């Protein structure tokens, strides 16, 4: 359903942690103007874990209104409570998003059968296209390819964001489920290779800072043009790594603040980027032109 560079959008905030609506609209325009292929709002990078349900739904509704049907909107609606994930997914559908992105339940560490039943229940409860999201480095649970294959048979489960950074894992899912699911990279450093091997795009942190370059890189990779994709990706390698010198979204929010696009607000327990990393991130931005 979706392809190319899909930005995992930050949620801009004032210094006191309130959502900055004016900056949010500025970011939506920034991505429309620079060719981003879809916006993923209220995911990990959007600090979904620290926005309550009312705030979460309000941001989704605002992003849809700001986008004005010019760019697809995908909503992060995952939770470690199945009932909460259903409620968030329903509010996202009511807000008018095009699809939902659902992370594996974190902290409570369900079994593979529990993962299957969780995602099956959400898909059966809310009739909107849904994209699975596997990121074991953050959730402490790894959804295995055989579980993905079981879920691929559910009609409105349409894709998976595979964020292990393991290209072979991505290729295995492409081979087993590629005719039923679209596979997206969730790891900027390996996204180009996975797209060249059959993935449909990248749900990207780097795209917050370099949206045009990420769009062009993904487009070249989707066209099978390794030479062009590699030339662009080489400029972005610094961002792919340095935007993770502290926990995401700490560095990327600071980078956007440095670029004059958002204030420096971030919610506890996350804190503003430590000064020792400022030049590191600045250099990565310069490298990416």
C-alpha positions as CSV (number, residue, x, y, z in Angstrom):
1,X,0.0,0.0,0.0
2,X,2.9,2.4,0.8
3,X,6.4,2.7,-0.4
4,X,9.5,4.8,-0.3
5,X,10.7,7.0,2.6
6,X,8.2,7.2,5.4
7,X,9.3,9.5,8.2
8,X,8.9,8.4,11.8
9,X,7.8,11.9,12.8
10,X,8.9,13.6,16.0
11,X,6.3,15.3,18.1
12,X,7.6,18.9,18.6
13,X,7.2,20.2,22.2
14,X,7.6,23.4,24.1
15,X,10.2,23.5,27.0
16,X,7.4,22.5,29.4
17,X,6.5,19.5,27.4
18,X,3.3,20.8,25.8
19,X,2.8,19.7,22.2
20,X,3.8,22.6,19.8
21,X,1.0,22.7,17.2
22,X,2.6,25.4,15.1
23,X,5.9,23.5,14.8
24,X,3.9,20.3,14.1
25,X,2.3,22.0,11.1
26,X,5.7,23.3,10.0
27,X,7.1,19.8,10.0
28,X,4.1,18.4,8.0
29,X,4.7,21.1,5.4
30,X,8.5,20.4,5.4
31,X,7.8,16.8,4.5
32,X,5.2,17.5,1.9
33,X,7.6,20.0,0.2
34,X,10.6,17.7,0.3
35,X,9.0,14.6,-1.1
36,X,8.6,12.3,1.9
37,X,6.3,9.5,0.8
38,X,4.3,9.0,4.0
39,X,4.2,10.4,7.6
40,X,4.2,8.0,10.5
41,X,2.9,10.0,13.5
42,X,2.8,8.9,17.1
43,X,5.4,6.1,16.8
44,X,8.4,5.6,19.0
45,X,10.1,8.7,17.5
46,X,6.9,10.7,18.3
47,X,7.2,9.9,22.0
48,X,4.0,8.0,22.0
49,X,4.9,6.3,25.3
50,X,4.6,9.6,27.2
51,X,1.5,11.1,25.5
52,X,-1.8,10.1,27.1
53,X,-4.6,8.7,25.0
54,X,-6.4,12.0,24.6
55,X,-3.1,13.8,23.5
56,X,-2.3,10.8,21.2
57,X,-5.6,11.0,19.4
58,X,-5.5,14.8,19.2
59,X,-2.0,14.8,17.5
60,X,-3.2,12.2,15.0
61,X,-6.3,14.3,14.1
62,X,-4.1,17.4,13.7
63,X,-1.6,15.7,11.5
64,X,-4.4,14.4,9.2
65,X,-6.0,17.9,9.0
66,X,-2.6,19.5,8.3
67,X,-1.7,17.0,5.6
68,X,-4.9,17.8,3.7
69,X,-4.8,14.5,1.8
70,X,-1.4,15.5,0.2
71,X,0.5,12.7,1.9
72,X,-0.5,9.4,3.5
73,X,-0.6,9.3,7.3
74,X,0.2,6.2,9.2
75,X,-0.6,6.2,13.0
76,X,1.4,4.5,15.7
77,X,-1.2,2.8,17.8
78,X,0.6,-0.1,19.5
79,X,0.5,-0.8,23.2
80,X,1.3,-3.6,25.6
81,X,-2.4,-3.9,26.5
82,X,-4.5,-5.3,23.7
83,X,-7.5,-3.4,24.7
84,X,-5.6,-0.1,24.7
85,X,-4.1,-0.9,21.3
86,X,-7.7,-1.4,20.0
87,X,-8.8,1.9,21.5
88,X,-5.9,3.8,19.9
89,X,-6.4,2.1,16.6
90,X,-10.1,3.0,16.6
91,X,-9.3,6.6,17.4
92,X,-6.8,6.7,14.6
93,X,-9.3,5.4,12.1
94,X,-11.8,7.9,13.4
95,X,-9.2,10.6,12.9
96,X,-8.9,9.7,9.2
97,X,-5.4,8.1,9.0
98,X,-4.6,5.7,6.1
99,X,-3.2,2.9,8.2
100,X,-1.9,2.0,11.7
101,X,1.5,0.8,12.8
102,X,1.4,-1.6,15.8
103,X,4.5,-2.3,17.8
104,X,4.9,-5.7,19.6
105,X,3.7,-5.5,23.2
106,X,6.6,-4.3,25.3
107,X,7.7,-5.2,28.9
108,X,5.2,-8.0,29.5
109,X,7.1,-10.3,27.0
110,X,4.2,-12.4,25.4
111,X,4.8,-15.7,23.8
112,X,4.7,-16.1,20.0
113,X,1.1,-17.4,20.4
114,X,0.3,-14.3,22.5
115,X,1.7,-12.1,19.8
116,X,-0.4,-13.8,17.2
117,X,-3.6,-13.5,19.3
118,X,-2.8,-9.9,20.1
119,X,-2.5,-8.7,16.5
120,X,-5.3,-10.9,15.3
121,X,-7.7,-9.4,17.9
122,X,-6.8,-5.8,16.9
123,X,-7.1,-6.6,13.2
124,X,-10.5,-8.2,13.8
125,X,-11.7,-5.3,16.0
126,X,-10.8,-2.3,13.8
127,X,-11.2,-2.5,10.0
128,X,-8.2,-0.4,9.0
129,X,-5.0,-1.5,7.2
130,X,-2.5,-2.5,9.8
131,X,1.3,-2.7,9.8
132,X,3.2,-4.9,12.3
133,X,6.3,-3.5,14.0
134,X,9.0,-5.7,15.3
135,X,11.8,-3.9,17.3
136,X,13.1,-6.3,19.9
137,X,15.9,-3.9,21.0
138,X,13.2,-1.7,22.5
139,X,10.4,-4.1,23.5
140,X,12.3,-7.2,24.8
141,X,10.2,-9.4,22.6
142,X,11.1,-10.7,19.1
143,X,8.2,-11.6,16.7
144,X,9.6,-14.5,14.7
145,X,9.1,-15.0,10.9
146,X,6.8,-17.9,11.5
147,X,4.5,-15.7,13.6
148,X,4.6,-13.0,10.9
149,X,3.7,-15.7,8.3
150,X,0.6,-16.7,10.4
151,X,-0.5,-13.1,10.6
152,X,0.0,-12.4,6.9
153,X,-3.1,-14.4,6.2
154,X,-5.3,-11.8,7.9
155,X,-6.7,-9.5,5.3
156,X,-6.1,-6.1,6.9
157,X,-2.6,-6.8,8.1
158,X,-0.8,-5.4,5.1
159,X,2.8,-4.9,6.1
160,X,5.6,-5.2,8.7
161,X,8.2,-2.8,9.9
162,X,11.2,-5.0,10.6
163,X,13.6,-3.1,12.8
164,X,16.1,-5.7,13.9
165,X,18.7,-4.4,11.4
166,X,19.2,-8.1,10.4
167,X,19.1,-8.1,6.6
168,X,18.8,-11.9,6.5
169,X,15.7,-11.7,8.8
170,X,14.2,-9.2,6.4
171,X,15.0,-11.3,3.4
172,X,13.4,-14.4,5.0
173,X,10.2,-12.5,5.6
174,X,10.2,-11.2,2.1
175,X,10.6,-14.7,0.7
176,X,7.9,-16.2,3.0
177,X,5.4,-13.4,3.0
178,X,6.2,-10.9,0.3
179,X,3.2,-11.8,-1.8
180,X,0.9,-11.1,1.2
181,X,2.7,-8.3,3.1
182,X,4.8,-5.3,2.3
183,X,8.1,-5.4,4.2
184,X,9.6,-2.1,5.4
185,X,12.9,-1.5,7.0
186,X,12.9,0.1,10.4
187,X,16.7,0.5,10.5
188,X,18.1,3.4,8.4
189,X,21.7,1.9,8.3
190,X,20.5,-1.2,6.5
191,X,17.4,0.2,4.7
192,X,19.0,0.6,1.3
193,X,20.2,-3.0,1.1
194,X,16.9,-4.4,2.2
195,X,15.0,-2.3,-0.3
196,X,17.3,-3.5,-3.1
197,X,16.5,-7.0,-1.9
198,X,12.7,-6.5,-2.1
199,X,11.5,-4.3,0.8
200,X,9.0,-1.6,-0.2
201,X,10.6,1.3,1.8
202,X,12.0,2.6,5.0
203,X,10.2,4.0,8.1
204,X,12.9,6.4,8.9
205,X,14.4,8.5,11.7
206,X,16.9,10.1,9.3
207,X,14.1,11.4,7.1
208,X,13.2,13.9,9.8
209,X,16.5,15.7,9.1
210,X,17.1,14.9,5.4
211,X,13.7,14.2,3.9
212,X,14.6,14.9,0.3
213,X,17.7,12.8,0.3
214,X,15.9,9.9,2.0
215,X,13.1,10.1,-0.6
216,X,15.7,10.1,-3.5
217,X,17.7,7.2,-2.0
218,X,14.6,5.0,-1.5
219,X,13.3,5.8,-5.0
220,X,16.6,4.8,-6.5
221,X,16.8,1.6,-4.5
222,X,13.2,0.8,-5.4
223,X,14.1,1.2,-9.1
224,X,17.1,-1.1,-8.6
225,X,19.6,1.6,-9.2
226,X,22.3,0.6,-6.7
227,X,24.8,3.2,-7.9
228,X,22.6,6.2,-7.4
229,X,21.1,4.9,-4.1
230,X,24.6,4.2,-2.7
231,X,25.9,7.7,-3.6
232,X,23.1,9.3,-1.7
233,X,23.2,6.9,1.2
234,X,26.9,7.5,1.7
235,X,26.1,11.1,2.6
236,X,23.5,9.9,5.1
237,X,25.6,7.3,6.9
238,X,26.6,9.8,9.6
239,X,22.9,10.6,10.3
240,X,22.0,6.9,10.3
241,X,24.4,6.3,13.2
242,X,24.8,9.6,15.0
243,X,21.0,10.1,15.5
244,X,21.4,7.2,17.9
245,X,24.3,8.4,20.1
246,X,21.6,8.7,22.8
247,X,18.2,7.1,22.9
248,X,15.9,8.0,20.0
249,X,14.4,10.6,19.7
250,X,16.8,12.6,21.8
251,X,19.4,13.3,19.0
252,X,16.9,13.8,16.2
253,X,14.9,16.3,18.2
254,X,18.0,18.2,19.0
255,X,19.0,18.1,15.3
256,X,15.7,19.6,14.3
257,X,16.0,22.3,17.0
258,X,19.5,23.1,15.6
259,X,17.9,23.4,12.2
260,X,15.4,25.9,13.5
261,X,12.4,23.7,12.9
262,X,11.2,22.9,16.4
263,X,11.8,24.0,20.0
264,X,14.0,21.9,22.2
265,X,11.2,20.4,24.3
266,X,11.2,16.7,25.2
267,X,9.3,14.8,27.9
268,X,10.8,13.1,30.8
269,X,12.2,10.5,31.3
270,X,14.0,11.6,28.1
271,X,16.2,14.6,28.4
272,X,17.8,17.1,25.9
273,X,20.9,15.8,24.0
274,X,24.0,16.0,26.2
275,X,26.4,18.8,25.1
276,X,29.2,16.3,24.4
277,X,27.3,15.1,21.4
278,X,26.3,18.4,19.9
279,X,29.3,18.7,17.5
280,X,28.9,15.0,16.6
281,X,25.3,15.5,15.4
282,X,26.2,18.9,13.7
283,X,28.9,17.2,11.7
284,X,26.5,14.5,10.6
285,X,24.0,17.1,9.4
286,X,26.7,18.9,7.5
287,X,27.9,15.6,5.9
288,X,24.3,15.0,4.7
289,X,24.2,18.5,3.1
